């Protein structure tokens, strides 16, 4: 809720407050659990029954897909990985056990400019939301997400 609404909220009748909170809850629920959420849940449930070898193959394919996409579309990783000589050919053969060889991402980089972690294709195709951590480990972190993608 915006600050103007927050300052007016206590002045509204209780029934208006209840209506406002209910509407906010519906919007929040749809944002978090709408879109393709049920499809994703079914996929997780299905994969939960797979034998380990099949799951491992799936995870390796998904890892490669995400890493290659990050190299091509996420400014932070495009810059960092190219600076370290990491290219598509390296990522196309990446195994789960090879993840330790990728440069780590310091939290201060994420805090300094969260926008460079957003895929250029997601930024143009989806409405992005900013979520803020509570900062229990020190300084809060901003996560920029879409409801689907």
N, C-alpha and C positions, 0 to 999 in steps of 0.2 A: 504494500500500500504506500502511496505517496505521502509526503509530509503534510500536505494540505488536508487530505482525507483523515490522516491520523489526528490532526489538531481538531477537526470537526467531529470526529467519531463520538467522543464522550457527550456531545450536545444532542446527538440524534436520539429519538425514542428507542427503547429496547427492541421493538419489533423491526426497526430499520437496521439497527446494529446486527440483529440475528440474520436478517435477509442479506446484508452485506457480507457477513462472514460465510454464510452458506454459498453465496455466489462465488466468493473468492475460493472456497474449498472445491467447488465444482471445476473452476478454471484450473486450479492447481492439480487436481486429480486427472483431468483430461491431458494436461501438459505432461505429467509424469507417466501416466498409464494409458494414454491414447495412442494414436498412430498405429504402428506395427507391433506394439508391446505384446499382444497375445500371440502373434506369430513367433516372436522371439522366444517367448516362454515355451511354446510347443517345441521349438527347435532345441532348446536346452533340455527339455524332458526327453525328447527322442534321443539326443546324444548321450544322455545319462545311461541308456541301455546298451550302448555300443561296446564291443570288446576293446581292450586297451590299444591294440594295433590300429584299429580303424580310427579311434579317437586321436591317437598320436599323428596319423597321416593327415587328418582333418586340421588339427592344430598347426601342423607345419605349413600346410597350404594357406591357411588363414594368416599365419605369421608373415609369410612371404608377401601375400597380397597387401597387408597393412603396411609393411615396411616399404615396399615399392611405391605404394600410394603416398606415404609420408615423404619419401625422397622427392617425388614429383610435385606434391601439392602443399606441403607444410613448410613455410619459409624457414623456420628454425632448423629443421632437419635437413632441408636442401643445402643450406649453408654449412652446417656443422659436418655432415657426412661427406660432402664434396671436399671440404677443407682437409678432411682426414683420409681422402682417397677412397671413399666407399661409394661404389656405383651400383647400378641395377644388377649387373652380373653377380656381384657379391651377395646382394640381398636375395636374388632368385634362387640361390643354393643354400640360404641360411637354414640352419637346424635350430631347434629349441635350445640345444646345448651351446650354441654359438652366441647367444644373446649377450653373454658376459663380455664379448669382445667389442660390442658397440659402445661408443662413448656415452657416459651417463649424462643425465640432464640435471644440473644443479637446481635446487628449488629457487635460488635467487634469480635464475634466468626466467623461470615461469612467473615469478612475482614482478620482475622488471617490465615485462612486455607480454602479457598473456595472448595478445592478438597474433603474435608470430607463430603460435602453436595451432592456429585454426587453418584447416585445409581450405585452399582457395575455392575448391568446388563446393564445399559445404557452405562457405560464406556467401556464395551466389545462389545456391539452391534452397537454403533453409533459413528460417527465422532463428536467429541465435539468441540464447539466453545466457546471462551471466549469473553464476552461482558463487557464493563466497563461503569459504570454510570459516570455522570459528576461530582458527588460529591457536588451537590448544597447544601446538608444538612450538609456538613462538609467534610468527607473523602469518596472518591469513593469506590464503592463496585463492585466486580467482580462477574458476573453471568456466570455459565458454563451451556450451553444448547446444545441440539441436535436439528436439524431441524425437527426431528420426534421422537416420542417415547411415 
